[in-house]
Amino acid sequence: MNKQTIIKLLNEDLTREYAHWNFYLQAGTRVIGLHRAELSEFFLKEAANEMKHIEEFKRLIIGLGASPTCEVARFSVELTQPIDLLREAIRMEDEVTENYVLRIRDTEEMQADDPGTGTAPPVKDMVDGKYIELFLEEQILHSRADADHMREMVKGLA
């Protein structure tokens, strides 16, 4: 895995972070039902957290010498029921967690010897690879914790 490919994949991850931000903003203003006020507050807080993730991804990509994308991945806009919104948020968080685990595998390739030639990659790739790996580990912790928290919220609901 070379640096340009990993940057392309990180930009794809960034499009999903934008989608999460937009989804949580949408959910915070569209949620209906008995606990609408509390869930609205919860979703808007999640949107603020996603803004931090977007900033972190953008700074990572810039630090790697590339330009971050402004594209937004598709996300669900029609949901209004609390249980549906929470389930969709769980699905989205689980999806990015899985993507980040795969991306860590990609960064490990950046850090490993080239199996074809037996030579190590350039030192910069090794450092960038490790930096990206650590960054993604933190993203996994956040996304998995968010998904687990929401799983607890939907337990016992319809």
C-alpha positions, 0 to 999 in steps of 0.5 A: 500500500503506498501513501497516495492510495492510503490518502485516497482511502482516508479521503473516502473515510472523510466523506463518511465523517461528513455524512455522519455529521449531516445525519446527526444534524438531520436527526437532531432537527427531525426526530419526533415522539415522546422523548424528542427533546432529549434525543434531539439534544443527544443527536446534536451533541453527536453532530458536534463530535463529528465536527471534531472528527472531520477536523482531525481527518482533514488535519491528518490528510493535510499533514500527509501532504494532500488536500482533504475532500469536501464531498459527502457520502450518501446518508439517510434523510427521511428517518424521523422515528427515534428507534429508526434514527438510532438504528441507522446511527448504529449501522453507520458507526459500525460501518466506519469502525469496520472500515478503520480496522481494514484501513489499519491493515493498509497502514501496516502494509506501508510499514512492512518490508516489501515482500517482492524485494525484501527491502523496507519502505522509505522511513517517511512511509513507516512514520506516516503509516504508524501515525495513521495507524494510531490515529485510526485506533483512536477513531475506532475507540470513539465510533465503537463506544458511540455505537455501543452507547446507542445499542444500550439506548435501543435495548428493549425498544420496539 
